[in-house]
Amino acid sequence: MSGGGTVLSADVLVGATACGKSAVALVLATKSRPPRPLLAADSMTVYRGMDAGTAKPDAADRALVPHEGLDLAEPSREFSVGDYLAAVRARADVLSKGPMPIVVGGTGLYVKCLTEGLDSAPPSSPEHRAAAEALLAAEGLQALQEALKRLSPEQYARVRDPENPRRVVRAYELVAGGHEIPVAAERPRPFLVGLLREPEDLAARIARRARRMFADGLPEEVRSLRAMPGGLSETARHAIGYEEAGKLLDGEMTEEEAIESTIQRTRRYAKRQMTWFRHQANVDWVEVAPGDSPEKTAGLVQRLWNRHGPVALRP
């Protein structure tokens, strides 16, 4: 842990959405007695009530092993990586006293900050973030870049990837809120283990998952979430599947159109995830064939974990 707190280590399993991480992690967790806890690193499963559309572990899986990092916030609020790290820190003492946890997830920024640290992360500012996102939506990335330059040319020069809209939104949020853009300390990247599937196989799994989400009641889930006090935050409302389910409820899409849109958005997201992990992390990949069982894949993952050793967590 950063800041001199409880020392916590974990094995880490990453990969694109629908690649089978959860099933493999569950096999690995249950091989230990008592079972190893699973620590989710996913920016959508942090929301309470968002279950059908996030492939969140069900009650049966949660009964088998302890699950951490889930249901941390109401879907009406924005939730930052800093909030996630704070939630992990709050559970560090508990996690350090039992079997070593397994970090499993596909949100690259969560994994990176959990394993490499987030130096002096300023608090989030929903007001300034909303202003940046509104400008981005109305006038595009260049207008947002220019707005940030007007606020502070020096801070704009610190943006690591000014062509990444999310980075520029976050930078604007910080600078407009009176904070500096932090300069990340260089740390060695730990070895992570990831699951890799052929594109055709992953695309088929994504399609099956999308159809199962709608069959399992995603539109009804969205209807219930909308009726809650505060409704859905900007992030939750536009989450993959949730936006489509909302349009289905509003009569803007048929069910088939909503499902197809969810499939296409998920495929694009999976591609971005793999690009991120290949460029921003040090991943040893396990190639998974369509017929491979979670048990077989788990054995290969464990072999790589044994080779590289545990990863120190730095929330």
C-alpha positions as CSV (number, residue, x, y, z in Angstrom):
1,M,0.0,0.0,0.0
2,S,1.1,3.6,-0.7
3,G,1.5,6.0,2.1
4,G,3.0,3.6,4.6
5,G,-0.2,1.7,5.4
6,T,-1.0,-2.0,5.3
7,V,1.1,-4.0,2.8
8,L,-1.1,-5.8,0.4
9,S,-0.2,-8.1,-2.5
10,A,-2.3,-9.9,-5.1
11,D,-2.4,-11.9,-8.3
12,V,-3.9,-10.0,-11.2
13,L,-6.0,-11.2,-14.1
14,V,-6.9,-8.8,-16.9
15,G,-8.4,-8.9,-20.4
16,A,-11.2,-7.6,-22.6
17,T,-14.8,-7.8,-21.6
18,A,-16.4,-11.2,-22.2
19,C,-13.1,-13.0,-22.4
20,G,-13.9,-15.2,-19.5
21,K,-11.9,-13.6,-16.7
22,S,-14.6,-14.0,-14.0
23,A,-15.1,-17.7,-14.6
24,V,-11.4,-18.4,-14.5
25,A,-10.8,-16.2,-11.4
26,L,-13.6,-18.0,-9.6
27,V,-12.0,-21.4,-10.3
28,L,-8.7,-20.1,-9.0
29,A,-10.2,-18.5,-5.9
30,T,-12.1,-21.7,-4.9
31,K,-8.9,-23.8,-5.1
32,S,-7.8,-22.2,-1.9
33,R,-9.1,-23.1,1.6
34,P,-10.5,-20.7,2.7
35,P,-11.3,-19.3,-0.7
36,R,-9.3,-16.3,-2.0
37,P,-11.2,-13.0,-2.3
38,L,-11.8,-11.6,-5.7
39,L,-11.2,-7.8,-6.0
40,A,-13.0,-6.3,-9.0
41,A,-11.3,-3.6,-11.0
42,D,-14.2,-2.5,-13.1
43,S,-15.6,1.0,-13.4
44,M,-19.3,-0.2,-13.8
45,T,-19.6,-2.9,-11.3
46,V,-18.9,-0.3,-8.6
47,Y,-22.5,0.8,-9.0
48,R,-25.3,-0.7,-6.8
49,G,-28.2,-2.0,-8.8
50,M,-26.4,-2.1,-12.1
51,D,-26.2,-5.9,-12.3
52,A,-27.7,-7.4,-15.5
53,G,-25.8,-5.1,-17.8
54,T,-22.4,-5.4,-16.1
55,A,-22.1,-9.2,-15.8
56,K,-21.7,-8.7,-12.1
57,P,-21.2,-11.9,-10.1
58,D,-24.5,-13.4,-9.0
59,A,-25.6,-14.5,-5.6
60,A,-24.4,-18.1,-6.1
61,D,-20.8,-16.9,-7.1
62,R,-20.7,-14.5,-4.2
63,A,-21.6,-17.3,-1.8
64,L,-18.6,-19.3,-3.0
65,V,-15.9,-16.7,-2.5
66,P,-15.7,-13.2,-0.9
67,H,-16.1,-10.4,-3.6
68,E,-14.6,-6.9,-3.0
69,G,-14.8,-3.7,-5.1
70,L,-18.5,-4.2,-6.0
71,D,-21.5,-2.1,-5.2
72,L,-19.5,0.9,-3.8
73,A,-21.8,3.7,-5.0
74,E,-25.3,4.7,-6.0
75,P,-25.6,4.9,-9.8
76,S,-26.8,8.5,-9.4
77,R,-23.3,9.7,-8.5
78,E,-20.1,10.0,-10.4
79,F,-17.3,7.7,-9.2
80,S,-13.6,8.3,-9.9
81,V,-10.6,6.1,-9.8
82,G,-9.6,8.0,-6.6
83,D,-12.9,6.9,-5.0
84,Y,-12.1,3.3,-6.0
85,L,-8.7,3.4,-4.5
86,A,-10.1,4.9,-1.3
87,A,-12.6,2.0,-1.1
88,V,-9.8,-0.5,-1.5
89,R,-7.7,1.2,1.2
90,A,-10.6,1.0,3.5
91,R,-10.7,-2.8,3.1
92,A,-6.9,-3.3,3.2
93,D,-6.7,-4.5,6.8
94,V,-9.4,-7.2,6.1
95,L,-7.8,-8.2,2.8
96,S,-4.4,-8.6,4.3
97,K,-5.5,-11.0,7.0
98,G,-6.8,-13.8,4.8
99,P,-5.7,-15.6,1.6
100,M,-4.1,-13.3,-0.9
101,P,-6.7,-11.6,-3.1
102,I,-7.1,-11.9,-6.9
103,V,-7.6,-8.7,-8.8
104,V,-9.8,-9.3,-11.8
105,G,-11.0,-6.7,-14.2
106,G,-10.9,-4.9,-17.5
107,T,-10.8,-1.2,-16.6
108,G,-7.2,-0.4,-17.4
109,L,-7.0,2.8,-15.4
110,Y,-8.3,1.0,-12.3
111,V,-5.7,-1.8,-12.7
112,K,-2.9,0.6,-13.4
113,C,-3.6,2.9,-10.4
114,L,-4.1,-0.1,-8.2
115,T,-0.8,-1.7,-9.1
116,E,1.3,1.4,-9.9
117,G,-0.2,4.0,-7.7
118,L,-2.0,7.3,-8.3
119,D,0.2,10.1,-7.0
120,S,-1.6,12.8,-5.0
121,A,-4.9,12.4,-6.9
122,P,-6.9,15.6,-6.5
123,P,-10.6,15.1,-5.6
124,S,-13.2,14.9,-8.4
125,S,-15.3,17.9,-9.3
126,P,-18.6,16.8,-10.9
127,E,-19.5,20.4,-11.7
128,H,-16.4,21.1,-13.8
129,R,-16.4,17.6,-15.3
130,A,-20.0,18.2,-16.4
131,A,-19.0,21.5,-18.0
132,A,-16.1,19.8,-19.9
133,E,-18.3,16.9,-21.1
134,A,-21.0,19.4,-22.3
135,L,-18.4,21.4,-24.3
136,L,-16.9,18.2,-25.7
137,A,-20.4,17.0,-26.8
138,A,-21.4,20.3,-28.2
139,E,-18.3,21.5,-30.0
140,G,-15.8,18.7,-30.1
141,L,-12.4,17.9,-28.8
142,Q,-10.6,20.8,-30.3
143,A,-12.9,23.3,-28.5
144,L,-12.2,21.5,-25.2
145,Q,-8.5,21.6,-25.9
146,E,-8.7,25.4,-26.6
147,A,-10.7,26.0,-23.4
148,L,-8.1,24.1,-21.3
149,K,-5.3,26.1,-23.0
150,R,-7.0,29.4,-22.1
151,L,-7.2,28.2,-18.5
152,S,-3.5,27.3,-18.3
153,P,-1.2,26.7,-21.2
154,E,1.4,25.3,-18.8
155,Q,-1.1,22.7,-17.4
156,Y,-2.3,21.8,-20.9
157,A,1.3,20.9,-21.8
158,R,1.2,18.3,-19.0
159,V,-1.6,16.3,-20.6
160,R,0.0,13.1,-21.6
161,D,-2.4,12.3,-24.5
162,P,-4.2,15.5,-25.6
163,E,-6.0,13.5,-28.4
164,N,-7.7,11.3,-25.7
165,P,-11.0,13.0,-24.9
166,R,-11.3,11.5,-21.4
167,R,-7.8,12.7,-20.5
168,V,-8.7,16.3,-21.6
169,V,-12.0,16.2,-19.7
170,R,-10.1,15.1,-16.6
171,A,-7.4,17.7,-17.1
172,Y,-10.1,20.5,-17.5
173,E,-11.9,19.2,-14.4
174,L,-8.7,19.5,-12.4
175,V,-7.5,22.9,-13.7
176,A,-10.9,24.5,-13.5
177,G,-11.2,23.3,-10.0
178,G,-7.9,24.9,-9.0
179,H,-5.7,21.8,-9.1
180,E,-2.5,21.0,-11.0
181,I,-2.3,18.0,-13.4
182,P,-0.2,15.5,-11.4
183,V,3.0,14.3,-13.0
184,A,3.0,10.5,-12.4
185,A,6.1,9.0,-10.8
186,E,7.9,6.5,-13.0
187,R,7.6,3.1,-11.4
188,P,8.5,-0.3,-12.9
189,R,5.4,-1.9,-14.4
190,P,4.6,-5.2,-12.7
191,F,3.8,-8.4,-14.6
192,L,0.1,-9.0,-15.0
193,V,-1.5,-12.1,-16.5
194,G,-4.2,-11.7,-19.1
195,L,-6.6,-13.8,-21.2
196,L,-6.4,-13.5,-25.0
197,R,-9.0,-14.8,-27.4
198,E,-9.2,-14.7,-31.2
199,P,-11.3,-11.8,-32.4
200,E,-14.0,-14.0,-34.0
201,D,-14.3,-16.0,-30.7
202,L,-14.5,-12.9,-28.6
203,A,-17.1,-11.3,-31.0
204,A,-19.3,-14.3,-30.6
205,R,-19.0,-14.3,-26.8
206,I,-19.9,-10.6,-26.8
207,A,-23.0,-11.1,-28.9
208,R,-24.2,-14.0,-26.7
209,R,-23.6,-11.8,-23.6
210,A,-25.5,-8.9,-25.0
211,R,-28.5,-11.0,-25.8
212,R,-28.4,-12.6,-22.4
213,M,-28.3,-9.2,-20.7
214,F,-31.5,-8.2,-22.4
215,A,-33.1,-11.6,-21.8
216,D,-32.2,-11.3,-18.1
217,G,-34.1,-8.1,-17.7
218,L,-31.7,-5.2,-18.5
219,P,-34.6,-2.9,-19.7
220,E,-36.5,-3.6,-16.5
221,E,-33.4,-2.9,-14.4
222,V,-32.9,0.5,-16.2
223,R,-36.6,1.3,-15.6
224,S,-36.1,0.7,-11.9
225,L,-32.8,2.7,-11.7
226,R,-34.4,5.7,-13.4
227,A,-37.2,5.7,-10.8
228,M,-34.7,5.9,-7.9
229,P,-33.9,9.2,-6.2
230,G,-31.3,10.9,-8.3
231,G,-31.8,8.6,-11.3
232,L,-28.7,7.7,-13.2
233,S,-25.5,9.7,-13.4
234,E,-24.0,10.8,-16.8
235,T,-21.6,7.9,-16.6
236,A,-24.1,5.3,-15.7
237,R,-26.8,6.5,-18.1
238,H,-24.4,6.2,-21.1
239,A,-22.8,2.9,-20.0
240,I,-22.8,0.2,-22.7
241,G,-26.2,-1.6,-22.7
242,Y,-27.8,0.9,-20.3
243,E,-28.0,3.7,-22.9
244,E,-29.5,1.2,-25.4
245,A,-32.0,-0.1,-22.9
246,G,-33.0,3.4,-22.1
247,K,-33.6,4.1,-25.8
248,L,-35.7,0.9,-26.0
249,L,-37.8,2.1,-23.1
250,D,-38.2,5.5,-24.7
251,G,-39.3,4.0,-28.0
252,E,-36.2,5.3,-29.8
253,M,-35.0,1.7,-30.6
254,T,-36.5,-1.7,-31.1
255,E,-35.2,-4.5,-28.9
256,E,-33.2,-5.9,-31.8
257,E,-31.7,-2.5,-32.6
258,A,-30.8,-2.0,-28.9
259,I,-29.1,-5.4,-28.8
260,E,-27.2,-4.9,-32.0
261,S,-26.0,-1.4,-30.8
262,T,-24.9,-2.9,-27.5
263,I,-22.9,-5.6,-29.4
264,Q,-21.2,-3.1,-31.6
265,R,-20.3,-0.8,-28.8
266,T,-19.0,-3.6,-26.7
267,R,-16.8,-4.9,-29.6
268,R,-15.3,-1.4,-30.0
269,Y,-14.8,-1.2,-26.2
270,A,-13.0,-4.6,-26.2
271,K,-10.7,-3.4,-28.9
272,R,-9.8,-0.3,-26.9
273,Q,-9.2,-2.4,-23.8
274,M,-6.7,-4.7,-25.6
275,T,-5.0,-1.7,-27.1
276,W,-4.7,-0.1,-23.7
277,F,-3.3,-3.2,-22.0
278,R,-0.8,-3.8,-24.8
279,H,0.6,-0.2,-24.5
280,Q,0.0,0.7,-20.9
281,A,0.7,-2.5,-19.0
282,N,3.1,-5.4,-18.9
283,V,0.9,-8.4,-19.6
284,D,1.8,-12.0,-20.0
285,W,-1.0,-13.4,-22.2
286,V,-2.7,-16.8,-22.0
287,E,-4.3,-17.7,-25.3
288,V,-7.7,-19.2,-24.8
289,A,-9.3,-21.4,-27.5
290,P,-13.1,-21.6,-27.9
291,G,-13.4,-25.1,-26.4
292,D,-11.0,-24.5,-23.4
293,S,-12.6,-24.9,-20.0
294,P,-12.2,-22.4,-17.2
295,E,-10.3,-25.1,-15.3
296,K,-7.8,-25.6,-18.1
297,T,-7.2,-21.9,-18.5
298,A,-6.9,-21.5,-14.7
299,G,-4.0,-23.9,-14.7
300,L,-2.2,-21.9,-17.3
301,V,-2.9,-18.6,-15.4
302,Q,-1.6,-20.1,-12.2
303,R,1.6,-21.2,-13.9
304,L,2.3,-17.6,-15.0
305,W,1.4,-16.2,-11.6
306,N,3.9,-18.7,-10.1
307,R,6.6,-17.5,-12.5
308,H,6.1,-13.8,-12.0
309,G,5.1,-13.7,-8.3
310,P,2.5,-11.5,-6.6
311,V,2.0,-7.9,-7.5
312,A,2.2,-5.2,-4.7
313,L,-0.9,-3.1,-4.6
314,R,-0.6,0.7,-4.2
315,P,-4.0,2.2,-3.7
